[in-house]
Amino acid sequence: MSDDTIRLVTVGRILRRRWRLLALLAVVGALVGYGSSLVFPPRYTASASVLLPGQWEERELLTQVDVATSSTVVDRAGAALDRTDVSAGELRNRVSATAADGNIIKISGTAQTPERAQQLADRVAQEFVVFAERIAGGSTAPGAATGPEALRQKVEETNRRISELANAADPGQTVESVQARTSLEKLRTSLEEAMTKLDEADPANNKAGMIVMGPAARPDGQAPPTRTQLIVGGALLFFLLAVIGHLVAARTNRRLRTEGEIAAALGSALLGTVDVPDDRRAHRPEGRGARARIRRLLGVDTRWDMPAPQKSGDESGRQIRYGRVCARVRNLLPVPRPLLVVVPEGDEIGLRAAAQLVAEATGDPSPSSPGSGYLKLRVVEVSVDRPLVPDRDTESGALVVLSAGSWTAEELAGIAEACADGRHEVVGVVVAGPVRARRTRDAARPADEATPALAVRGRATGGSA
């Protein structure tokens, strides 16, 4: 149940934060469906019904269905209609038959116009009746004598032959002649009785006379899939593919989300977590080109797979968190020295948290190191693709500040290696998270708005990769 709830929450988050993109993809899918309807011409289906009198078992009805769609029946119907524009194989694909209740075989024909569909269904039904009657008669050749009729002719010939033999026998009253005439009469009687039973049990007498129940009705609508169905199906297909794509991307996402994983990837200790008031503009990448405007219009310039920011306390509570982080940094340094605050390039939440740390360290003198004055911090942004940290100069050590759920373990390991190349020891990690700040009438102006100049933007120069 917990897993199902998580999936539903994830799908709901996709619908809320990516509805513009999903709507656009649905429109594209509808256009693709409309284009498909232009490529494939419309088709119409007409149906004719054939009644089979008598008692029929289910397997016998299925056999008649196969007969109705056999190549012999369909080819004869195509020859009668002179369908030279359609191959024999395609014509067979356009004919279908089903067994309905009441011993009815429903024969359907599909064509590009209602008239042709009606003609095809009627002609196949007629050819099926003719062919089925020939099969019941024991021959498929036109004009050939049926099986029961031929048998009756044989019986009549046998009776005549018996009469001839009886007349040719010795007319005397000898024992042999009497016995011969008696045997011939018994044979005649047996043949007549067998023929009578054959007539009573002949399935052709009970199941012959298939009837076409009127001409097929001319279709007044297209056969599926219609243009409307293709348009709706295309829109729904693209919409579902987009949602599934988001779910697959979230499933394969390797970005680290917990503080412990982030600290382990950087090979340092976690010094604390800080809150940053949520500002949607802070999550948006910079750019004023057409591509950036399109991304903002579609809503893909912000992360969808992060949970909604939680409510935070007041400004004083957030400052306490920053102050505790600064105090932990001072306790880690045996000798006060300047530090680099390393922020991954593009991490706006981490950059704002770093600027707030700089402001807090500058305004709070170190009580444990008299004469040292303030904790000196300098912010640098480092590219995660080719990380480069300034060589050790006045700063000796690095404090990594970043947001959770934005970077993979490989990217953070690259930043740690870049700090080691610049001879900087990573003294700790600070994880920043966005929160919804409470609005108060007497709230002071946020410190991150008052100290934007303390953040050094852009890639640092110097040092080795």
Salt bridges, closest charged atoms under 4 A:
ASP4 OD1 - ARG7 NH1 2.96
GLU57 OE1 - ARG59 NE 3.07
GLU60 OE1 - LYS207 NZ 2.91
ASP75 OD2 - ARG92 NH2 3.29
ASP85 OD2 - ARG116 NH1 2.91
GLU90 OE2 - ARG43 NH2 4.00
GLU90 OE2 - ARG94 NH2 2.79
GLU115 OE2 - ARG218 NH1 3.68
GLU127 OE2 - ARG123 NH2 3.25
GLU149 OE1 - ARG152 NH1 3.86
GLU164 OE1 - ARG161 NH1 3.25
GLU185 OE1 - ARG188 NE 3.55
ASP199 OD1 - ARG152 NH2 2.58
ASP275 OD2 - ARG321 NE 3.41
ASP278 OD1 - HIS283 NE2 2.89
ASP279 OD1 - ARG281 NE 3.56
GLU286 OE2 - ARG457 NH2 3.39
ASP301 OD2 - ARG284 NH1 2.51
ASP305 OD2 - ARG257 NH2 3.46
ASP305 OD1 - ARG303 NE 2.86
GLU315 OE1 - ARG318 NH2 2.48
GLU348 OE2 - ARG457 NH2 3.87
ASP364 OD2 - ARG330 NH1 3.97
GLU381 OE2 - ARG457 NE 2.72
GLU395 OE2 - ARG378 NE 2.90
GLU410 OE2 - ARG254 NH1 3.81
ASP448 OD2 - ARG352 NH2 2.81
